[in-house]
């Protein structure tokens, strides 16, 4: 049996001594977050996606929300103290964060950005986010994710 692959996200969590469970599935960039939740056997409310945005000030912000939800840009702007927020273009994601679309994690980006997580995460026992590579998810406690990624809970959807 081959040893499971370690992603940068897993190495960051290991270095912080944060426990997690990794989940691997057949990488398919056409899968939606809701479909990935089904593969994991979890409700979509427990699986979160990572979105990277640009504020009017020129600063970048990261938002972590349930895969079935849509980021409310007005609420995102309010949470970040910006006049307005917009999604970055997909081609900007890799150079900015080090992650590709479908494999973006709030943990272990090239540089830290202000990061916000939907407040519903705090009500969950466990949460799933990308492990930094398409086909890999990590399961951990919301508190550990909030600590590891420096997330601020907020109403975002």
N, CA, C and O of each residue as an XYZ file, in Angstrom:
628
protein
N       0.835     -1.184      0.000
C       0.000      0.000      0.000
C       0.882      1.250      0.000
O       1.830      1.355      0.778
N       0.553      2.196     -0.886
C       1.380      3.406     -0.944
C       1.047      4.339      0.209
O      -0.081      4.384      0.700
N       2.060      5.077      0.620
C       1.896      6.035      1.709
C       1.068      7.213      1.195
O       1.315      7.693      0.088
N       0.086      7.691      1.977
C      -0.722      8.815      1.501
C       0.155     10.043      1.234
O       1.113     10.317      1.957
N      -0.195     10.753      0.200
C       0.546     11.952     -0.174
C       0.279     13.057      0.842
O      -0.843     13.218      1.322
N       1.330     13.818      1.164
C       1.189     14.965      2.067
C       1.170     16.232      1.219
O       2.038     16.436      0.370
N       0.190     17.066      1.453
C       0.136     18.352      0.772
C       0.770     19.407      1.684
O       1.032     19.146      2.859
N       1.011     20.588      1.136
C       1.566     21.681      1.934
C       0.662     21.994      3.125
O       1.150     22.280      4.218
N      -0.653     21.939      2.914
C      -1.611     22.196      4.003
C      -1.370     21.209      5.149
O      -1.342     21.600      6.316
N      -1.196     19.934      4.810
C      -0.965     18.913      5.839
C       0.351     19.162      6.567
O       0.438     18.976      7.781
N       1.373     19.581      5.826
C       2.663     19.875      6.474
C       2.534     21.064      7.433
O       3.121     21.052      8.515
N       1.772     22.085      7.044
C       1.552     23.243      7.922
C       0.840     22.787      9.200
O       1.245     23.151     10.304
N      -0.225     21.987      9.044
C      -0.966     21.505     10.214
C      -0.078     20.628     11.098
O      -0.127     20.733     12.323
N       0.734     19.762     10.479
C       1.660     18.926     11.250
C       2.619     19.799     12.059
O       2.882     19.515     13.228
N       3.141     20.863     11.438
C       4.108     21.729     12.125
C       3.456     22.462     13.300
O       4.132     22.799     14.272
N       2.143     22.708     13.212
C       1.419     23.382     14.296
C       0.829     22.367     15.292
O       0.148     22.739     16.248
N       1.106     21.086     15.044
C       0.603     20.000     15.888
C      -0.933     20.017     15.987
O      -1.504     19.797     17.056
N      -1.584     20.286     14.841
C      -3.042     20.285     14.760
C      -3.483     18.974     14.135
O      -3.011     18.603     13.061
N      -4.390     18.269     14.810
C      -4.819     16.980     14.282
C      -5.882     17.175     13.201
O      -6.729     18.064     13.286
N      -5.813     16.329     12.200
C      -6.731     16.369     11.062
C      -6.805     14.975     10.466
O      -5.967     14.121     10.755
N      -7.802     14.753      9.641
C      -7.915     13.522      8.874
C      -7.928     13.925      7.408
O      -8.686     14.809      7.009
N      -7.090     13.281      6.609
C      -7.081     13.612      5.177
C      -7.991     12.643      4.432
O      -8.107     11.469      4.784
N      -8.626     13.167      3.403
C      -9.518     12.379      2.544
C      -9.090     12.594      1.100
O      -8.882     13.725      0.661
N      -8.965     11.507      0.380
C      -8.562     11.582     -1.020
C      -9.701     11.049     -1.873
O     -10.364     10.081     -1.501
N      -9.927     11.679     -3.015
C     -10.938     11.209     -3.970
C     -10.379     11.419     -5.366
O      -9.395     12.134     -5.554
N     -11.011     10.794     -6.331
C     -10.540     10.897     -7.714
C     -10.569     12.361     -8.146
O     -11.642     12.962     -8.193
N      -9.398     12.953     -8.467
C      -9.401     14.365     -8.826
C     -10.154     14.613    -10.134
O      -9.843     14.019    -11.166
N     -11.132     15.486    -10.073
C     -11.934     15.828    -11.242
C     -12.289     17.305    -11.116
O     -13.125     17.672    -10.289
N     -11.658     18.163    -11.933
C     -11.896     19.601    -11.796
C     -13.331     20.027    -12.122
O     -13.702     21.175    -11.875
N     -14.138     19.122    -12.672
C     -15.529     19.482    -12.982
C     -16.468     19.244    -11.793
O     -17.623     19.669    -11.822
N     -15.976     18.569    -10.751
C     -16.828     18.315     -9.581
C     -17.159     19.622     -8.862
O     -16.301     20.490     -8.698
N     -18.403     19.746     -8.440
C     -18.791     20.899     -7.615
C     -18.518     20.565     -6.156
O     -18.305     19.407     -5.799
N     -18.526     21.588     -5.326
C     -18.350     21.370     -3.895
C     -19.426     20.476     -3.312
O     -19.150     19.659     -2.433
N     -20.659     20.625     -3.799
C     -21.768     19.800     -3.310
C     -21.520     18.335     -3.686
O     -21.803     17.438     -2.892
N     -20.996     18.088     -4.886
C     -20.678     16.717     -5.303
C     -19.538     16.142     -4.461
O     -19.548     14.959     -4.123
N     -18.562     16.977     -4.125
C     -17.453     16.518     -3.266
C     -17.993     16.167     -1.876
O     -17.575     15.171     -1.285
N     -18.916     16.977     -1.352
C     -19.534     16.667     -0.057
C     -20.202     15.290     -0.109
O     -20.087     14.504      0.831
N     -20.901     15.003     -1.215
C     -21.569     13.702     -1.368
C     -20.538     12.569     -1.397
O     -20.750     11.518     -0.792
N     -19.423     12.787     -2.101
C     -18.350     11.768     -2.151
C     -17.830     11.503     -0.732
O     -17.551     10.361     -0.368
N     -17.704     12.566      0.056
C     -17.219     12.437      1.440
C     -18.283     11.872      2.367
O     -17.991     11.509      3.506
N     -19.538     11.797      1.874
C     -20.635     11.317      2.711
C     -21.025     12.322      3.781
O     -21.476     11.948      4.863
N     -20.849     13.599      3.473
C     -21.119     14.665      4.445
C     -22.166     15.625      3.899
O     -22.289     15.785      2.685
N     -22.930     16.274      4.798
C     -23.837     17.319      4.321
C     -23.008     18.491      3.766
O     -21.915     18.770      4.259
N     -23.531     19.164      2.748
C     -22.811     20.285      2.137
C     -22.507     21.382      3.155
O     -21.566     22.154      2.975
N     -23.298     21.453      4.217
C     -23.080     22.489      5.237
C     -21.782     22.271      6.032
O     -21.317     23.184      6.714
N     -21.195     21.060      5.946
C     -19.949     20.759      6.675
C     -18.701     20.893      5.803
O     -17.579     20.835      6.306
N     -18.900     21.074      4.494
C     -17.777     21.161      3.554
C     -17.701     22.608      3.075
O     -18.678     23.159      2.568
N     -16.531     23.211      3.242
C     -16.370     24.634      2.952
C     -15.429     24.861      1.773
O     -14.483     24.106      1.550
N     -15.721     25.935      1.020
C     -14.862     26.327     -0.099
C     -14.140     27.613      0.283
O     -14.585     28.371      1.144
N     -13.019     27.831     -0.383
C     -12.175     28.985     -0.108
C     -12.219     29.921     -1.307
O     -11.878     29.534     -2.425
N     -12.644     31.153     -1.061
C     -12.771     32.142     -2.134
C     -11.817     33.298     -1.870
O     -11.689     33.763     -0.737
N     -11.150     33.756     -2.923
C     -10.189     34.855     -2.786
C     -10.755     36.075     -3.517
O     -11.217     35.983     -4.655
N     -10.706     37.209     -2.834
C     -11.333     38.424     -3.348
C     -10.356     39.591     -3.324
O      -9.264     39.516     -2.760
N     -10.794     40.672     -3.960
C     -10.035     41.912     -3.995
C     -10.946     43.024     -3.490
O     -12.058     43.201     -3.986
N     -10.467     43.768     -2.501
C     -11.232     44.901     -1.980
C     -10.947     46.149     -2.797
O      -9.951     46.218     -3.517
N     -11.824     47.130     -2.681
C     -11.631     48.386     -3.416
C     -10.287     49.019     -3.072
O      -9.697     49.699     -3.912
N      -9.793     48.807     -1.854
C      -8.511     49.378     -1.417
C      -7.318     48.739     -2.133
O      -6.204     49.261     -2.086
N      -7.568     47.587     -2.805
C      -6.463     46.861     -3.449
C      -5.961     45.701     -2.596
O      -5.103     44.934     -3.032
N      -6.495     45.571     -1.382
C      -6.096     44.457     -0.509
C      -6.880     43.196     -0.885
O      -8.016     43.269     -1.352
N      -6.247     42.047     -0.670
C      -6.907     40.764     -0.931
C      -7.451     40.197      0.378
O      -6.885     40.399      1.453
N      -8.574     39.476      0.251
C      -9.229     38.848      1.394
C      -9.644     37.436      1.007
O      -9.936     37.151     -0.154
N      -9.663     36.561      2.006
C     -10.062     35.170      1.802
C     -11.342     34.926      2.596
O     -11.463     35.324      3.755
N     -12.298     34.258      1.938
C     -13.565     33.925      2.584
C     -13.792     32.428      2.481
O     -13.637     31.841      1.409
N     -14.162     31.808      3.598
C     -14.372     30.363      3.674
C     -15.845     30.159      4.016
O     -16.306     30.520      5.099
N     -16.582     29.562      3.051
C     -18.035     29.430      3.221
C     -18.487     28.029      2.819
O     -17.773     27.337      2.092
N     -19.668     27.600      3.282
C     -20.176     26.278      2.882
C     -20.275     26.168      1.352
O     -20.611     27.135      0.669
N     -19.974     24.970      0.832
C     -19.917     24.777     -0.624
C     -21.244     25.037     -1.322
O     -21.256     25.380     -2.504
N     -22.361     24.882     -0.616
C     -23.661     25.079     -1.254
C     -24.111     26.541     -1.215
O     -25.141     26.889     -1.792
N     -23.345     27.391     -0.542
C     -23.741     28.786     -0.355
C     -23.007     29.699     -1.342
O     -22.028     29.305     -1.977
N     -23.510     30.917     -1.447
C     -22.877     31.912     -2.292
C     -22.414     33.060     -1.405
O     -23.140     33.492     -0.509
N     -21.200     33.552     -1.656
C     -20.665     34.666     -0.884
C     -21.499     35.921     -1.169
O     -21.690     36.301     -2.324
N     -21.986     36.548     -0.112
C     -22.695     37.820     -0.234
C     -21.620     38.911     -0.220
O     -21.010     39.176      0.816
N     -21.395     39.534     -1.368
C     -20.301     40.500     -1.488
C     -20.482     41.714     -0.582
O     -19.495     42.297     -0.131
N     -21.726     42.103     -0.308
C     -21.977     43.227      0.608
C     -21.576     42.836      2.040
O     -20.947     43.621      2.750
N     -21.945     41.618      2.455
C     -21.575     41.151      3.796
C     -20.057     40.959      3.892
O     -19.455     41.230      4.931
N     -19.446     40.490      2.796
C     -17.989     40.300      2.769
C     -17.283     41.650      2.918
O     -16.307     41.772      3.658
N     -17.789     42.659      2.206
C     -17.196     43.999      2.298
C     -17.324     44.544      3.721
O     -16.387     45.129      4.264
N     -18.495     44.343      4.309
C     -18.729     44.822      5.679
C     -17.758     44.129      6.654
O     -17.145     44.783      7.498
N     -17.628     42.793      6.526
C     -16.751     42.035      7.428
C     -15.298     42.509      7.318
O     -14.579     42.564      8.316
N     -14.876     42.847      6.102
C     -13.479     43.220      5.877
C     -13.224     44.719      6.013
O     -12.079     45.166      5.943
N     -14.299     45.498      6.208
C     -14.134     46.941      6.341
C     -13.877     47.645      5.014
O     -13.375     48.769      4.993
N     -14.220     46.989      3.908
C     -14.032     47.561      2.569
C     -15.334     48.195      2.091
O     -16.419     47.830      2.543
N     -15.209     49.160      1.158
C     -16.412     49.735      0.531
C     -17.064     48.707     -0.390
O     -18.289     48.614     -0.470
N     -16.224     47.937     -1.084
C     -16.742     46.881     -1.963
C     -15.692     45.795     -2.130
O     -14.500     46.012     -1.914
N     -16.170     44.616     -2.520
C     -15.323     43.423     -2.697
C     -15.734     42.788     -4.019
O     -16.910     42.785     -4.382
N     -14.748     42.249     -4.734
C     -15.065     41.470     -5.936
C     -14.178     40.233     -5.956
O     -13.099     40.213     -5.364
N     -14.656     39.201     -6.649
C     -13.871     37.975     -6.780
C     -12.661     38.269     -7.660
O     -12.753     39.068     -8.592
N     -11.521     37.627     -7.372
C     -10.376     37.774     -8.275
C     -10.625     36.900     -9.507
O     -11.455     35.992     -9.473
N      -9.909     37.177    -10.582
C     -10.026     36.347    -11.777
C      -9.298     35.031    -11.525
O      -8.285     34.993    -10.827
N      -9.823     33.962    -12.099
C      -9.279     32.627    -11.865
C      -7.787     32.560    -12.180
O      -7.037     31.888    -11.472
N      -7.346     33.251    -13.242
C      -5.925     33.188    -13.631
C      -5.018     33.853    -12.596
O      -3.808     33.624    -12.606
N      -5.576     34.672    -11.705
C      -4.781     35.339    -10.672
C      -4.572     34.449     -9.443
O      -3.704     34.726     -8.616
N      -5.368     33.379     -9.323
C      -5.360     32.562     -8.105
C      -4.002     31.903     -7.833
O      -3.452     32.054     -6.742
N      -3.464     31.183     -8.805
C      -2.202     30.459     -8.591
C      -1.037     31.393     -8.256
O      -0.336     31.147     -7.275
N      -0.801     32.465     -9.039
C       0.324     33.330     -8.683
C       0.158     34.008     -7.317
O       1.143     34.262     -6.624
N      -1.085     34.297     -6.938
C      -1.344     34.998     -5.683
C      -1.245     34.079     -4.472
O      -0.647     34.438     -3.458
N      -1.843     32.877     -4.585
C      -1.974     32.002     -3.411
C      -1.071     30.775     -3.436
O      -0.751     30.213     -2.389
N      -0.658     30.357     -4.642
C       0.072     29.097     -4.782
C      -0.857     27.924     -4.996
O      -0.403     26.784     -5.094
N      -2.166     28.187     -5.072
C      -3.157     27.123     -5.244
C      -3.913     27.282     -6.558
O      -4.068     28.388     -7.076
N      -4.384     26.140     -7.090
C      -5.185     26.148     -8.313
C      -6.665     26.134     -7.951
O      -7.042     25.774     -6.835
N      -7.498     26.533     -8.914
C      -8.953     26.499     -8.731
C      -9.370     25.059     -8.408
O      -8.960     24.120     -9.089
N     -10.183     24.897     -7.369
C     -10.609     23.560     -6.960
C      -9.686     22.937     -5.929
O      -9.995     21.886     -5.369
N      -8.550     23.583     -5.676
C      -7.600     23.063     -4.692
C      -7.100     24.166     -3.772
O      -6.021     24.055     -3.190
N      -7.886     25.231     -3.642
C      -7.471     26.381     -2.830
C      -7.871     26.159     -1.370
O      -9.025     25.857     -1.067
N      -6.911     26.312     -0.492
C      -7.138     26.129      0.940
C      -6.845     27.431      1.674
O      -5.990     28.206      1.245
N      -7.555     27.680      2.786
C      -7.238     28.879      3.562
C      -5.929     28.737      4.346
O      -5.436     29.708      4.919
N      -5.376     27.536      4.367
C      -4.141     27.257      5.118
C      -2.973     27.154      4.136
O      -3.077     26.486      3.107
N      -1.865     27.816      4.458
C      -0.637     27.635      3.692
C      -0.546     28.385      2.375
O       0.164     27.952      1.468
N      -1.253     29.504      2.254
C      -1.107     30.322      1.041
C       0.290     30.925      1.010
O       0.980     30.970      2.029
N       0.703     31.390     -0.175
C       2.035     31.985     -0.334
C       2.302     33.063      0.709
O       3.408     33.168      1.238
N       1.279     33.864      0.999
C       1.395     34.856      2.073
C       0.048     34.945      2.774
O      -0.985     34.638      2.180
N       0.056     35.365      4.032
C      -1.216     35.421      4.758
C      -2.080     36.597      4.303
O      -1.582     37.700      4.074
N      -3.370     36.341      4.177
C      -4.349     37.379      3.857
C      -5.384     37.389      4.973
O      -5.600     36.366      5.624
N      -6.031     38.538      5.203
C      -7.136     38.529      6.168
C      -8.161     37.479      5.718
O      -8.599     37.478      4.568
N      -8.533     36.592      6.638
C      -9.380     35.453      6.300
C     -10.603     35.431      7.199
O     -10.509     35.586      8.416
N     -11.757     35.236      6.567
C     -13.040     35.217      7.277
C     -13.725     33.886      6.988
O     -13.647     33.363      5.876
N     -14.394     33.349      7.998
C     -15.108     32.080      7.837
C     -16.567     32.308      8.213
O     -16.877     33.052      9.144
N     -17.454     31.656      7.474
C     -18.872     31.822      7.779
C     -19.130     31.340      9.202
O     -18.644     30.286      9.613
N     -19.901     32.128      9.947
C     -20.142     31.862     11.371
C     -20.747     30.489     11.639
O     -20.611     29.966     12.746
N     -21.416     29.889     10.643
C     -22.013     28.565     10.854
C     -20.951     27.515     11.204
O     -21.267     26.498     11.822
N     -19.710     27.756     10.816
C     -18.633     26.793     11.104
C     -18.497     26.554     12.601
O     -18.186     25.444     13.035
N     -18.731     27.598     13.386
C     -18.550     27.479     14.839
C     -19.562     26.540     15.482
O     -19.358     26.095     16.611
N     -20.651     26.234     14.777
C     -21.677     25.346     15.329
C     -21.407     23.880     14.983
O     -22.121     22.991     15.446
N     -20.385     23.630     14.175
C     -20.110     22.270     13.694
C     -19.075     21.565     14.548
O     -18.224     22.197     15.174
N     -19.163     20.240     14.562
C     -18.184     19.433     15.281
C     -16.919     19.275     14.438
O     -15.803     19.282     14.956
N     -17.122     19.132     13.118
C     -15.989     18.986     12.205
C     -16.303     19.742     10.921
O     -17.461     19.982     10.578
N     -15.248     20.103     10.233
C     -15.377     20.885      9.004
C     -14.379     20.309      7.993
O     -13.325     19.791      8.361
N     -14.737     20.411      6.730
C     -13.864     19.939      5.655
C     -13.478     21.125      4.791
O     -14.326     21.948      4.447
N     -12.201     21.217      4.437
C     -11.717     22.216      3.482
C     -10.705     21.540      2.567
O     -10.220     20.445      2.854
N     -10.399     22.204      1.472
C      -9.407     21.655      0.551
C      -8.075     21.487      1.267
O      -7.688     22.311      2.096
N      -7.390     20.418      0.935
C      -6.051     20.187      1.480
C      -4.983     20.807      0.589
O      -3.798     20.509      0.738
N      -5.402     21.675     -0.344
C      -4.432     22.398     -1.161
C      -4.132     21.776     -2.500
O      -3.226     22.215     -3.209
N      -4.893     20.752     -2.852
C      -4.680     20.057     -4.118
C      -6.008     19.422     -4.528
O      -6.727     18.883     -3.686
N      -6.333     19.487     -5.821
C      -7.572     18.875     -6.300
C      -7.523     17.379     -5.976
O      -6.531     16.708     -6.262
N      -8.601     16.864     -5.375
C      -8.656     15.456     -5.003
C      -8.307     15.192     -3.549
O      -8.293     14.041     -3.114
N      -8.028     16.241     -2.797
C      -7.658     16.096     -1.389
C      -8.457     17.068     -0.530
O      -8.539     18.258     -0.833
N      -9.047     16.546      0.549
C      -9.748     17.364      1.539
C      -9.188     17.008      2.911
O      -8.711     15.895      3.128
N      -9.251     17.962      3.830
C      -8.900     17.660      5.216
C     -10.126     17.911      6.080
O     -10.932     18.806      5.822
N     -10.232     17.093      7.107
C     -11.307     17.190      8.100
C     -10.650     17.583      9.416
O      -9.692     16.942      9.850
N     -11.158     18.631     10.048
C     -10.606     19.054     11.323
C     -11.676     19.827     12.087
O     -12.750     20.106     11.556
N     -11.376     20.164     13.320
C     -12.362     20.925     14.093
C     -12.367     22.366     13.593
O     -11.325     22.886     13.195
N     -13.538     23.020     13.610
C     -13.588     24.418     13.171
C     -12.634     25.311     13.962
O     -12.012     26.216     13.405
N     -12.524     25.049     15.266
C     -11.614     25.851     16.091
C     -10.172     25.727     15.629
O      -9.435     26.713     15.606
N      -9.767     24.510     15.258
C      -8.401     24.313     14.763
C      -8.193     25.020     13.429
O      -7.131     25.594     13.187
N      -9.213     24.980     12.557
C      -9.097     25.692     11.276
C      -9.002     27.197     11.526
O      -8.168     27.878     10.930
N      -9.854     27.708     12.403
C      -9.847     29.138     12.722
C      -8.474     29.551     13.242
O      -7.959     30.603     12.860
N      -7.875     28.733     14.110
C      -6.542     29.035     14.643
C      -5.465     28.917     13.569
O      -4.592     29.779     13.468
N      -5.520     27.856     12.769
C      -4.475     27.610     11.767
C      -4.468     28.660     10.667
O      -3.406     29.056     10.187
N      -5.655     29.113     10.267
C      -5.736     30.060      9.153
C      -5.965     31.505      9.618
O      -6.036     32.420      8.797
N      -6.078     31.701     10.924
C      -6.322     33.041     11.440
C      -7.657     33.602     10.987
O      -7.773     34.788     10.679
N      -8.667     32.735     10.949
C      -9.992     33.142     10.458
C     -10.752     33.969     11.484
O     -10.626     33.774     12.692
N     -11.548     34.903     10.961
C     -12.475     35.672     11.784
C     -13.879     35.225     11.395
O     -14.267     35.383     10.238
N     -14.654     34.669     12.334
C     -16.036     34.275     12.012
C     -16.900     35.499     11.684
O     -16.808     36.528     12.354
N     -17.736     35.379     10.655
C     -18.595     36.488     10.237
C     -19.789     35.942      9.461
O     -19.767     34.810      8.976
N     -20.826     36.762      9.354
C     -21.994     36.415      8.530
C     -21.616     36.773      7.085
O     -21.442     37.948      6.763
N     -21.491     35.769      6.225
C     -20.956     35.995      4.876
C     -21.878     35.563      3.744
O     -21.607     35.878      2.585
N     -22.967     34.845      4.049
C     -23.814     34.344      2.960
C     -25.244     34.866      3.087
O     -26.094     34.547      2.257
